[in-house]
Amino acid sequence: MLSSCSRTVLGCVLLAACSQPPVADSTAAATPAVNLEEARAAIAAANAAYNAGYLQNDAAAVAALYAEDAAELPAGEPTVVGRTAVDSRVRSAMDSTTTTAAANTTDELFAAGDYVVEIGTWSGSYTTKQSKATSEVGRYLVIWKRDSAGAWKIYREIANRVPAKK
């Protein structure tokens, strides 16, 4: 059974999919259904590459995981649209901090049409250029889509921090 968050996300994804223009050729072959186990393995590898990119201070490696038309919705900041803009935002973050630990856990993964929705938790530790150490945890939601080569790319992403327990 899907959680209320998952049902809301699924509804949004389905609405977005319905707003796509119709296929011009109605005789074209239908897009094959998502193989969720293959997608799970590819997304796990992409998540490992994402974390490694931050640990290696490699903004280009992180940005390469995003679709050209990606949108990132960072908490408390304007929406970042497009891979190039994501690259700039990641480079800016890496210019001011050094990531010392990065991890994520996929809590839910499900197909929604041609997309895969991932909901999970993340944690990270950082040191600022002024040597101030910080650790954070949070939740994220990512909508993945295939690129023209069939690779899964981050299409939409939103994340937030979970306040530390008092």
C-alpha positions in Angstrom: 0.0 0.0 0.0 1.3 3.4 -0.9 1.8 6.1 1.8 -0.2 9.3 1.5 3.1 11.0 0.3 3.5 8.4 -2.4 -0.1 8.7 -3.5 0.3 12.5 -3.8 3.5 12.1 -5.8 2.0 9.5 -8.0 -1.0 11.8 -8.7 1.4 14.7 -9.6 3.5 12.5 -11.9 0.4 11.1 -13.6 -1.0 14.6 -14.1 2.3 15.7 -15.6 2.4 12.7 -17.9 -1.2 13.5 -19.0 -0.2 17.0 -19.9 2.4 15.7 -22.5 1.4 16.3 -26.1 0.0 13.3 -27.9 2.2 11.1 -30.0 1.9 12.2 -33.6 2.0 8.7 -35.0 -0.7 6.6 -33.3 0.8 3.4 -34.9 4.2 4.0 -33.1 5.1 1.2 -30.7 4.2 1.9 -27.1 7.0 2.6 -24.7 7.9 -0.6 -22.8 6.8 -0.8 -19.2 9.5 0.1 -16.7 11.4 -2.9 -15.4 11.5 -1.8 -11.8 14.4 -4.2 -10.8 16.6 -2.9 -13.6 15.7 0.6 -12.7 16.4 0.0 -9.0 19.9 -1.3 -9.8 20.6 1.7 -12.2 19.3 4.2 -9.7 21.4 2.6 -6.8 24.5 3.0 -9.1 23.5 6.6 -9.9 23.0 7.4 -6.2 26.5 5.9 -5.4 28.0 8.1 -8.2 26.1 11.1 -6.8 27.6 10.6 -3.3 31.1 9.9 -4.8 30.9 13.1 -6.9 30.3 15.1 -3.7 33.1 13.3 -1.8 35.5 13.9 -4.7 34.4 17.5 -5.2 33.4 16.7 -8.8 30.5 18.9 -9.8 30.6 17.7 -13.4 30.1 14.1 -12.2 27.1 15.1 -10.1 25.6 17.2 -12.8 25.9 14.4 -15.4 23.4 12.4 -13.4 20.7 15.0 -14.2 18.5 15.1 -17.4 19.1 18.1 -19.7 15.7 19.4 -18.7 16.0 18.6 -15.0 14.5 20.8 -12.3 15.9 20.9 -8.7 13.8 22.4 -6.0 16.2 23.1 -3.2 14.7 24.1 0.2 14.6 27.8 0.7 16.0 28.6 -2.7 14.7 29.3 -6.2 14.1 26.4 -8.5 17.2 25.4 -10.5 16.3 24.5 -14.1 18.5 22.5 -16.5 21.7 20.5 -16.1 23.9 23.5 -16.7 22.2 25.4 -13.8 22.5 22.3 -11.6 26.2 22.2 -12.4 26.6 25.8 -11.4 24.7 25.3 -8.1 26.7 22.2 -7.2 30.0 24.0 -8.1 29.0 26.9 -5.8 28.3 24.5 -3.0 31.6 22.8 -3.5 33.4 26.1 -3.5 32.2 26.9 0.0 32.3 23.4 1.6 34.0 20.1 1.5 31.9 17.0 1.8 33.4 14.6 4.2 30.5 12.0 4.3 27.5 11.4 2.0 24.9 8.6 2.1 21.4 8.0 1.1 18.8 5.2 1.6 16.0 4.5 -0.8 12.9 4.0 1.3 10.4 3.7 -1.6 10.8 3.2 -5.3 7.9 2.8 -7.7 7.1 3.2 -11.4 4.7 5.9 -12.6 4.2 5.5 -16.3 7.6 6.1 -18.0 9.0 7.6 -14.8 10.4 6.1 -11.5 9.7 7.8 -8.3 12.3 7.5 -5.4 11.6 8.6 -1.9 14.4 8.3 0.7 16.6 9.7 3.4 20.0 11.3 3.1 22.8 12.3 5.4 25.9 14.4 4.9 28.8 15.9 6.8 30.6 19.0 5.5 33.4 21.3 6.5 33.2 24.9 5.5 36.3 26.8 4.1 36.4 28.4 7.6 36.8 24.8 9.1 33.4 24.6 10.6 32.1 21.0 10.6 28.4 20.4 10.1 26.3 17.2 9.8 22.8 17.1 8.5 20.1 14.5 7.7 17.0 14.9 5.5 14.4 13.4 3.2 14.3 13.6 -0.6 12.0 12.8 -3.5 13.4 12.2 -7.0 11.6 11.5 -10.2 13.8 9.7 -12.6 13.4 9.4 -16.4 15.3 7.7 -19.2 17.4 9.7 -21.6 17.6 8.9 -25.3 20.3 6.3 -24.6 18.1 4.6 -22.0 20.1 5.7 -18.9 18.1 6.8 -15.9 18.6 10.5 -15.1 17.3 12.8 -12.4 14.3 14.7 -13.9 12.9 16.3 -10.8 14.4 16.5 -7.3 13.3 18.0 -4.0 15.1 17.6 -0.7 14.8 19.0 2.8 16.6 18.8 6.1 15.1 17.1 9.1 15.7 19.2 12.2 17.9 17.6 14.8 16.1 15.9 17.7 16.2 18.0 20.9 
